[in-house]
Amino acid sequence: MKFNTKVIHGGQQHDPSTGAVMPPVYQTSTFAQTSPGQPINPDYEYSRAANPTRTALENALASIENGTRGLAFSSGLAATDCVLRSFKAGDEIIAMDDLYGGTYRMFTRIYNNYGIIFHFVDMNNLEKLKEVINENTKLVWVETPTNPLMKLADIQEIAKITKQNKILFAVDNTFATPYLQKPLDLGADIVMHSATKYLGGHSDVIAGALIVKDEALGEQLHFQQFATGAILGPMDSFLVLRGIKTLHLRVERHCQNGGKVAEFLDKHPKVKTVYYPGLRSHPFHEIAKKQMSGFGGMVSFSFVSGKKEDAVAFLEKIKVFTLAESLGGVESLANYPVLMTHASIPEDKRIAIGITDDLVRLSVGVEDIEDLLEDLEQALA
Ligand SMILES: *Cc1c(COP(=O)(O)O)cnc(C)c1O
């Protein structure tokens, strides 16, 4: 089955009791048993362990990422948290030096306290990555493209190193989506998603996902989810499943509009740098061409003036774009990382990695491009 068929049919079956084409929202916590330990359907006893609506979503997730097991969580961070629970004090984790702010906060302010040691490295310096690896290293965590600077990491090259050293390799695939990039096929062990973003796609649900190829790893992660409890509810599972059915159509348009917005900004006299992997000037354009089949709808940019006031004025003037956190929905959003998504990163670190006071991040939606460009034009004037 090819991708555009998988988003609609992958892992799906009609509801066995009614033939319903979409799985019903099984809004139930528990399932009847005929004799102690003998549920009517052996797959379902209690919804923390499994719920049919969630199962339908989890099967879809496994299908579209070419994995064997999908797990749906109550948020993207809950999915990341589940992976982190595999480790103990003294274990070391190497993470990319440009991460979603909430991931960075979890690593440094929660799991650091449990004695797990984190190293943040530039994943384009593979020699440096090899240097930091030692016998305690258990996981490499990469986000590509990153939020908000659209840095890329070469998944295949990193996978070679992690395989050689028997280290788990997890990729946050939120920005690319499996329509554009399939980390498991490129050698990663775990794919993580904030399904709140492109998978859900309509800004109406908070959800997360993990997908793996290795069945034993899938079983271990499911046990951790079951034992700690951060599952996705039936209604939210239904919403993400519905979102996935149009993922290919939406992301195609996000890419078209994203590319046009990036080109427009690149030519604008008030704009200094445009961060978009599809631009030939982007430092990671070659890696993007190698491992992604399109460049997505996320575009960040800075101002020639370098001034915070210019970024703020722009964000106050936009009309079609909405100033809001989050991304990946059908509607265009704009974000000011310094005070919004990345406020949890200490100022010196933030500046050092390039999240400057004049940086704006756009999540380009699927509206008519003329309206989006007109809005940007008037807000930059
Ligand atoms: C939003 C986001 C997360 C966190 O997901 P939530 O659903 O908000 O918990 C993690 N990684 C990336 C890249 C994100 O954009």
Ligand as a Chemical Component Dictionary entry (heavy atoms), coordinates in Angstrom:
data_LIG
# 
_chem_comp.id                   LIG 
_chem_comp.type                 NON-POLYMER 
_chem_comp.pdbx_formal_charge   0 
_chem_comp.three_letter_code    LIG 
# 
loop_
_chem_comp_atom.comp_id 
_chem_comp_atom.atom_id 
_chem_comp_atom.alt_atom_id 
_chem_comp_atom.type_symbol 
_chem_comp_atom.charge 
_chem_comp_atom.model_Cartn_x 
_chem_comp_atom.model_Cartn_y 
_chem_comp_atom.model_Cartn_z 
_chem_comp_atom.pdbx_ordinal 
LIG C1 C1 C 0 4.649 21.058 20.113 1  
LIG C2 C2 C 0 5.877 20.259 20.014 2  
LIG C3 C3 C 0 6.202 19.304 20.991 3  
LIG C4 C4 C 0 5.359 19.100 22.240 4  
LIG O1 O1 O 0 4.115 18.550 21.938 5  
LIG P1 P1 P 0 2.779 18.836 22.796 6  
LIG O2 O2 O 0 1.737 18.137 22.029 7  
LIG O3 O3 O 0 2.601 20.314 22.870 8  
LIG O4 O4 O 0 3.022 18.250 24.148 9  
LIG C5 C5 C 0 7.354 18.564 20.807 10 
LIG N1 N1 N 0 8.140 18.728 19.712 11 
LIG C6 C6 C 0 7.854 19.640 18.764 12 
LIG C7 C7 C 0 8.764 19.784 17.598 13 
LIG C8 C8 C 0 6.724 20.430 18.876 14 
LIG O5 O5 O 0 6.462 21.346 17.939 15 
# 
loop_
_chem_comp_bond.comp_id 
_chem_comp_bond.atom_id_1 
_chem_comp_bond.atom_id_2 
_chem_comp_bond.value_order 
_chem_comp_bond.pdbx_ordinal 
LIG C1 C2 SING 1  
LIG C2 C3 SING 2  
LIG C2 C8 DOUB 3  
LIG C3 C4 SING 4  
LIG C3 C5 DOUB 5  
LIG C4 O1 SING 6  
LIG O1 P1 SING 7  
LIG P1 O2 DOUB 8  
LIG P1 O3 SING 9  
LIG P1 O4 SING 10 
LIG C5 N1 SING 11 
LIG N1 C6 DOUB 12 
LIG C6 C7 SING 13 
LIG C6 C8 SING 14 
LIG C8 O5 SING 15 
# 
